[in-house]
Amino acid sequence: MQATATSEIDFGNTKVAFESKSDSELRNSYLLFKAIGFPWLVKIGPPMVNAAFAVGLPIKGIIKATVFKQFCGGESIQDCEHTIDHLYQFHVGTILDYSVEGTENETDFDHTADEVIRTIHKAKNNPKIPFSVFKPTGVASFNVLAKVSAGEKLTAAEQQSFENARARFRKICKAAFDNHVRLFIDAEKSWIQAAIDGLVTEMMEAFNTREAIVYNTIQLYRHDRMQFLHHAYDEAVSKGYYLGLKLVRGAYMEIERERAAKMNYPDPIQKTKADADRDYDAALEFCVEHIDRISVCAGTHNENSSRLLARLMEEKGLPNNEPRIYFSQLFGMSDNISFNLAKLGYNVVKYLPYGPVKAVLPYLFRRAQENTSVQGQAGRELQLIDKEMRRRKKR
Ligand SMILES: Cc1cc2nc3c(=O)[nH]c(=O)nc-3n(C[C@H](O)[C@H](O)[C@H](O)COP(=O)(O)OP(=O)(O)OC[C@H]3O[C@@H](n4cnc5c(N)ncnc54)[C@H](O)[C@@H]3O)c2cc1C
């Protein structure tokens, strides 16, 4: 496909953005974003919901019909079928994201690894599902990853737990390799990330010999990550493997800053948002410049960065559907970016979280929190939905 002039991209085109939504779906999204735009509601929501589950109140139905419906595909892979097909009608791919969080035992880790492998089998030869994904703490102990990252000595049991985690990483990555499905590995908090980076680098070296199958995630809200990117590139070149990278700004800023202040070590996060933006865009530039070695996915809801990536592709003469470049947003958010890019032939995928309602609550709380705290995200969603509702009324 010939490159579209970047000037054709219009993220304000709400007709395209919400083509996939009926009037009533649009209205429900409007009410939901309106509710999570209230910081007090988002603050008292999580403890209230947890307490309600703890005392057995029948709250699951309410959550399922509201936030869960907006941000998740269902409780199982099968539940997600409808959404996968629906998104694909608009040339938007799906990443099945098994979003169970917060478990800390080996049986649950094995269960999650098996479920991730099921998503890989589902994605095999399926253009509707171009990637799989997993979150490292779904298959590895947080505490052990923290100790490994800090260079602390492990007990025999911890050493065993770490070896189990490595074996799970390998099993999942091998399944991705054997089934020819690209795999994202999410990035997490900075004090466990060194161990994760070590494991992912091992996997890339083993499985990315012919193309990028395994993708690491780089969080550009950290001030040390451009250096990390350059180092990762040099290592891939010197060892002869391909680098798969998902670029994000990062989801844990408040927690990172609080921990650094409390424990009195230098804050790993950039001083300002502008610094994070600068490095994010510089990382995009670096990846496109080295596209012969790097496959990249821009995991962002930022319109400027998304537009920049399209422009960089155009300048390099790459087609919009260049297979080594993807744009990705979360399901239920920033449809104006996803659907407008997809309409112009760019590769777009949505993370579609799924899992038992109670188990995905941490993910849902984060989305609600993000939509309140990230500069105007809920406001932006509301504005776009409002514009579209008005446009439809005038028809
Ligand atoms: C497909 C996809 C996959 C993702 N995967 C991961 C993942 O694996 N790991 C992960 O951590 N996150 C992940 N995220 C979340 C992501 O890191 C961001 O939290 C979220 O996308 C908001 O950033 P943005 O680029 O979309 O947009 P923006 O709204 O432009 O940026 C908001 C982000 O900027 C940063 N920021 C805000 N204020 C400041 C400040 N004062 N100083 C420094 N930085 C600041 C923060 O990271 C904040 O989240 C993913 C997001 C998407 C869309």
The ligand as an SDF file (V2000), in Angstrom:
LIG
                    3D

 53 58  0  0  0  0  0  0  0  0999 V2000
   -1.1510   -0.8730   23.8610 C   0  0  0  0  0  0  0  0  0  0  0  0
   -0.6180   -0.3920   25.1550 C   0  0  0  0  0  0  0  0  0  0  0  0
    0.2360   -1.1980   25.8870 C   0  0  0  0  0  0  0  0  0  0  0  0
    0.7490   -0.7450   27.1160 C   0  0  0  0  0  0  0  0  0  0  0  0
    1.6410   -1.5280   27.7900 N   0  0  0  0  0  0  0  0  0  0  0  0
    2.2220   -1.0450   28.9220 C   0  0  0  0  0  0  0  0  0  0  0  0
    3.2430   -1.7670   29.5930 C   0  0  0  0  0  0  0  0  0  0  0  0
    3.6180   -2.8640   29.1950 O   0  0  0  0  0  0  0  0  0  0  0  0
    3.7870   -1.2110   30.7100 N   0  0  0  0  0  0  0  0  0  0  0  0
    3.4110    0.0170   31.1830 C   0  0  0  0  0  0  0  0  0  0  0  0
    3.9780    0.4930   32.1740 O   0  0  0  0  0  0  0  0  0  0  0  0
    2.4350    0.7100   30.5630 N   0  0  0  0  0  0  0  0  0  0  0  0
    1.8500    0.2120   29.4540 C   0  0  0  0  0  0  0  0  0  0  0  0
    0.8770    0.9540   28.8200 N   0  0  0  0  0  0  0  0  0  0  0  0
    0.3480    2.2060   29.4660 C   0  0  0  0  0  0  0  0  0  0  0  0
    1.1850    3.3970   29.0690 C   0  0  0  0  0  0  0  0  0  0  0  0
    2.4530    3.2600   29.6520 O   0  0  0  0  0  0  0  0  0  0  0  0
    0.6200    4.7340   29.5280 C   0  0  0  0  0  0  0  0  0  0  0  0
    0.3150    4.7090   30.8820 O   0  0  0  0  0  0  0  0  0  0  0  0
   -0.6050    5.1840   28.8260 C   0  0  0  0  0  0  0  0  0  0  0  0
   -0.6850    4.6880   27.5570 O   0  0  0  0  0  0  0  0  0  0  0  0
   -0.6410    6.7200   28.8120 C   0  0  0  0  0  0  0  0  0  0  0  0
    0.4270    7.2450   28.0270 O   0  0  0  0  0  0  0  0  0  0  0  0
    0.2360    7.7360   26.5240 P   0  0  0  0  0  0  0  0  0  0  0  0
    1.5060    7.5750   25.7650 O   0  0  0  0  0  0  0  0  0  0  0  0
   -0.8940    6.9890   25.9710 O   0  0  0  0  0  0  0  0  0  0  0  0
   -0.2330    9.2150   26.5560 O   0  0  0  0  0  0  0  0  0  0  0  0
   -0.0460   10.5870   27.2980 P   0  0  0  0  0  0  0  0  0  0  0  0
   -1.4110   10.8760   27.8050 O   0  0  0  0  0  0  0  0  0  0  0  0
    0.5640   11.5550   26.3840 O   0  0  0  0  0  0  0  0  0  0  0  0
    0.9310   10.4120   28.4940 O   0  0  0  0  0  0  0  0  0  0  0  0
    0.5940   10.1050   29.7860 C   0  0  0  0  0  0  0  0  0  0  0  0
    1.8140    9.4280   30.3550 C   0  0  0  0  0  0  0  0  0  0  0  0
    2.9220   10.3570   30.3750 O   0  0  0  0  0  0  0  0  0  0  0  0
    3.7310   10.1010   31.5040 C   0  0  0  0  0  0  0  0  0  0  0  0
    3.7310   11.3100   32.3480 N   0  0  0  0  0  0  0  0  0  0  0  0
    2.6700   12.0480   32.7160 C   0  0  0  0  0  0  0  0  0  0  0  0
    3.0410   13.0870   33.4960 N   0  0  0  0  0  0  0  0  0  0  0  0
    4.3800   12.9990   33.6190 C   0  0  0  0  0  0  0  0  0  0  0  0
    5.3510   13.7610   34.3190 C   0  0  0  0  0  0  0  0  0  0  0  0
    5.0140   14.8280   35.0450 N   0  0  0  0  0  0  0  0  0  0  0  0
    6.6390   13.3850   34.2490 N   0  0  0  0  0  0  0  0  0  0  0  0
    6.9960   12.2960   33.5160 C   0  0  0  0  0  0  0  0  0  0  0  0
    6.1200   11.5160   32.8270 N   0  0  0  0  0  0  0  0  0  0  0  0
    4.8270   11.8640   32.8730 C   0  0  0  0  0  0  0  0  0  0  0  0
    3.1010    8.9230   32.2400 C   0  0  0  0  0  0  0  0  0  0  0  0
    3.7210    7.7560   31.7510 O   0  0  0  0  0  0  0  0  0  0  0  0
    1.6470    8.9780   31.7890 C   0  0  0  0  0  0  0  0  0  0  0  0
    1.0190    7.7110   31.8550 O   0  0  0  0  0  0  0  0  0  0  0  0
    0.3660    0.5200   27.6050 C   0  0  0  0  0  0  0  0  0  0  0  0
   -0.4910    1.3310   26.8600 C   0  0  0  0  0  0  0  0  0  0  0  0
   -0.9780    0.9020   25.6570 C   0  0  0  0  0  0  0  0  0  0  0  0
   -1.8770    1.7960   24.8860 C   0  0  0  0  0  0  0  0  0  0  0  0
  1  2  1  0
  2  3  1  0
  2 52  2  0
  3  4  2  0
  4  5  1  0
  4 50  1  0
  5  6  2  0
  6  7  1  0
  6 13  1  0
  7  8  2  0
  7  9  1  0
  9 10  1  0
 10 11  2  0
 10 12  1  0
 12 13  2  0
 13 14  1  0
 14 15  1  0
 14 50  1  0
 15 16  1  0
 16 17  1  0
 16 18  1  0
 18 19  1  0
 18 20  1  0
 20 21  1  0
 20 22  1  0
 22 23  1  0
 23 24  1  0
 24 25  2  0
 24 26  1  0
 24 27  1  0
 27 28  1  0
 28 29  2  0
 28 30  1  0
 28 31  1  0
 31 32  1  0
 32 33  1  0
 33 34  1  0
 33 48  1  0
 34 35  1  0
 35 36  1  0
 35 46  1  0
 36 37  1  0
 36 45  1  0
 37 38  2  0
 38 39  1  0
 39 40  1  0
 39 45  2  0
 40 41  1  0
 40 42  2  0
 42 43  1  0
 43 44  2  0
 44 45  1  0
 46 47  1  0
 46 48  1  0
 48 49  1  0
 50 51  2  0
 51 52  1  0
 52 53  1  0
M  END
$$$$
